[in-house]
């Protein structure tokens, strides 16, 4: 449904009545659609749409020397880019601050959750390890790029398979894939971002709602057992969040996780 031009006051007024312009409740997500293995060249790839927001993620694997303080662990690097077609505010050129922040938030959620078993990426201690490269590309931005990017990255990692590795030459044979999956744990990070508009909190904003927001908080949550675990947090915006805001966000985050993540998992496991 196409919405007319709106302003912040209209958004605030509707939110005060517990509704939103598109009819959702404050903590409802738009439909999430996942497409798997969309790239024939990446070791893992996924496309995620949340409403009209559209993001593609590709995962590439290569080898490198380990970091001196982690000689038996693999490495990871996350980058993000907005297509100029994703919105009128984006231009060609090097990544701007919003793209850099999105990449860092996604990276931190994956890294701090322990989702990847880093030690199993070691080929030869102190000499060679596998490195994971996550490339995020926004096709259309209609709000909540952060969550879309995090979901697409998580899905792409779950679909990743190692390329062939020639032990004699110690080189990766790109374009030839094995059936060996990336070593992952049950600590699957699901990132969700809560936005504050006046005195109201909500999730999964549209572009207009996101522009009207004064503060946001991203939580990367996993649930390897019965309890939810907050692995990482990122605050954005100029307005502070109160203790009551934080309490409500954490309470709602658990509810959102239990409602939304199972639906994502169904799509990941689907044969389509």
C-alpha positions in Angstrom: 0.0 0.0 0.0 1.5 3.4 -1.0 1.4 5.9 1.8 1.1 9.7 1.3 3.9 11.9 2.5 3.8 12.1 6.3 5.6 13.9 9.0 6.9 13.0 12.4 3.9 14.4 14.3 1.5 12.1 12.4 3.7 9.1 13.2 3.8 10.0 16.9 0.0 10.5 17.1 -0.7 7.1 15.5 1.9 5.4 17.7 0.3 6.9 20.9 -2.8 4.8 20.0 -0.7 1.6 19.7 -0.8 1.4 15.9 1.3 2.3 12.9 0.6 3.8 9.5 0.6 0.4 7.8 -1.7 -1.2 10.4 1.0 -3.0 12.4 1.4 -3.0 16.1 4.6 -1.4 17.5 6.6 -4.7 17.8 5.3 -6.4 14.7 7.7 -7.1 11.8 6.8 -6.8 8.2 6.9 -10.0 6.1 10.4 -11.5 5.9 11.2 -13.3 2.7 14.5 -15.3 2.3 16.1 -16.5 -0.9 18.9 -18.9 -0.5 22.1 -19.6 -2.6 21.5 -16.8 -5.1 25.2 -16.5 -6.1 27.0 -19.3 -8.0 30.4 -17.8 -7.1 30.0 -17.2 -3.3 30.6 -20.0 -0.8 27.3 -18.9 0.8 24.7 -16.3 -0.1 21.2 -15.1 0.8 18.8 -12.4 -0.1 16.5 -11.0 2.6 13.5 -8.8 2.1 11.7 -7.1 5.0 8.8 -5.4 3.5 10.3 -3.4 0.6 13.8 -3.3 2.2 16.0 -5.6 0.2 19.5 -6.9 1.0 21.9 -9.4 -0.5 24.8 -11.0 1.3 27.6 -13.1 -0.1 30.2 -15.1 1.9 33.7 -15.8 0.6 36.4 -18.0 2.1 40.1 -17.6 1.7 43.2 -18.4 3.6 45.7 -16.1 5.4 48.1 -15.9 8.2 46.4 -15.8 11.6 46.5 -12.8 13.9 49.5 -13.0 16.3 47.2 -13.1 19.4 44.9 -15.8 17.9 47.4 -18.2 16.2 44.9 -21.1 16.1 41.7 -19.2 15.1 40.2 -18.1 11.8 39.4 -14.5 11.0 36.4 -12.6 9.7 35.8 -9.3 7.9 32.5 -7.7 7.2 31.8 -4.9 4.7 28.6 -3.2 3.5 27.6 -1.0 0.5 24.5 0.8 -0.5 23.5 0.6 -4.1 22.7 4.1 -5.5 19.4 2.6 -6.5 18.5 1.7 -2.9 17.4 5.2 -2.2 17.8 8.9 -3.2 20.1 9.6 -0.3 22.8 7.1 -1.5 25.5 7.8 -4.1 28.3 5.9 -5.7 31.7 5.9 -4.0 33.4 4.6 -0.8 31.1 3.4 2.0 29.7 6.2 4.2 29.3 6.2 7.9 25.9 4.4 7.9 27.3 1.6 5.8 30.4 1.3 8.0 28.3 1.2 11.1 25.9 -1.4 9.7 28.9 -3.7 8.9 30.4 -3.3 12.3 27.1 -4.0 14.1 26.5 -7.1 12.0 30.1 -8.2 12.6 29.9 -7.7 16.3 26.7 -9.7 16.7 28.2 -12.7 14.8 31.6 -12.5 16.5 30.4 -12.0 20.1 27.8 -14.7 19.9 30.3 -17.4 19.2 28.3 -18.5 16.2 31.4 -19.4 14.3 33.8 -22.0 15.8 37.0 -20.1 15.1 39.4 -22.8 16.2 38.0 -25.2 13.5 39.1 -22.7 10.9 42.8 -23.3 11.7 44.7 -25.1 9.0 48.2 -24.8 10.6 48.7 -23.1 13.9 50.6 -19.8 13.5 50.8 -20.1 9.8 47.5 -20.5 8.0 43.8 -20.2 8.8 40.6 -19.7 7.0 39.2 -16.2 6.7 35.5 -15.4 6.4 34.5 -12.4 4.3 30.9 -11.2 4.6 29.8 -8.7 1.9 26.5 -6.9 2.4 24.8 -5.1 -0.5 21.6 -3.1 0.0 19.4 -3.0 -3.0 16.5 -1.1 -1.6 16.2 0.8 1.7 12.7 1.2 3.1 13.8 1.1 6.7 15.5 -1.4 9.0 18.5 -2.2 6.9 20.4 -3.1 10.1 18.2 -6.1 10.8 17.9 -7.2 7.2 21.7 -7.2 6.9 22.1 -9.2 10.1 19.5 -11.8 9.1 20.9 -12.2 5.6 24.5 -12.5 7.0 23.4 -15.2 9.4 21.5 -17.1 6.7 24.4 -16.9 4.3 26.8 -18.2 6.9 24.5 -21.2 7.6 24.5 -22.0 3.8 28.3 -21.6 3.4 30.4 -24.6 2.1 34.2 -24.7 2.0 35.8 -24.4 -1.4 38.4 -27.0 -2.5 41.8 -26.6 -0.9 44.9 -28.1 -2.5 47.1 -29.2 0.3 50.1 -29.6 -2.0 50.1 -26.1 -3.3 48.4 -24.8 -0.1 46.0 -22.8 -2.3 42.2 -22.4 -2.5 40.6 -23.7 -5.7 38.0 -21.1 -6.2 34.8 -22.1 -8.1 35.0 -25.7 -6.8 33.0 -26.4 -3.7 33.0 -29.2 -1.2 30.0 -30.4 0.9 31.7 -29.4 4.1 29.8 -26.7 5.9 31.3 -23.8 7.8 31.8 -24.9 11.5 28.9 -23.2 13.3 27.5 -23.5 16.8 24.0 -23.4 18.2 24.6 -19.8 19.3 22.7 -18.4 16.4 22.6 -14.5 16.5 19.3 -12.9 15.6 19.7 -9.1 15.6 16.7 -6.9 16.2 16.7 -3.1 16.5 14.3 -1.1 18.6 13.6 2.5 17.8 12.3 5.4 20.0 9.9 8.0 18.6 8.9 10.5 21.3 7.8 8.2 24.1 7.1 5.2 21.9 9.2 2.1 21.1 8.9 0.0 18.0 10.7 -2.5 15.8 11.2 -2.9 12.1 10.5 0.7 11.1 9.7 1.9 7.6 11.9 4.5 6.1 9.6 7.3 7.4 9.5 5.9 10.9 13.2 5.4 11.0 13.7 9.0 9.9 11.4 10.1 12.7 13.2 8.1 15.4 15.4 9.9 17.9 17.2 6.8 19.3 17.7 3.1 18.5 19.2 0.1 20.2 20.3 -3.1 18.4 20.4 -6.3 20.3 22.1 -9.5 19.0 20.3 -12.3 20.8 20.8 -16.1 20.7 19.0 -18.9 22.5 21.2 -22.0 22.5 19.2 -23.4 25.4 16.2 -22.2 27.3 17.4 -18.7 28.0 17.9 -15.8 25.7 21.4 -14.4 25.7 22.3 -10.8 24.7 25.6 -11.1 22.8 26.0 -7.5 21.7 24.4 -4.1 21.8 24.7 -1.0 19.7 23.1 2.4 20.6 22.4 5.0 18.0 20.7 8.4 17.9 21.1 11.5 20.0 18.4 10.8 22.6 19.1 8.7 25.7 17.2 5.6 26.6 15.8 5.4 30.1 16.0 2.4 32.5 12.3 1.8 31.8 13.0 1.9 28.0 15.8 -0.7 28.4 13.6 -2.9 30.5 10.8 -2.8 28.0 13.2 -3.4 25.1 14.7 -6.5 26.7 11.2 -7.9 27.5 10.0 -7.3 24.0 13.2 -8.6 22.5 12.6 -12.0 24.0 9.0 -12.0 22.6 10.1 -10.9 19.2 12.8 -13.5 19.1 10.4 -16.3 20.0 7.9 -15.1 17.4 10.1 -14.1 14.5 13.1 -16.4 14.6 11.2 -19.7 14.2 9.7 -18.3 11.0 13.1 -17.5 9.7 14.4 -20.9 10.6 11.6 -22.5 8.7 12.6 -20.7 5.6 16.2 -21.6 6.0 15.3 -25.3 6.3 12.9 -25.2 3.4 14.0 -27.0 0.3 12.8 -24.1 -1.9 
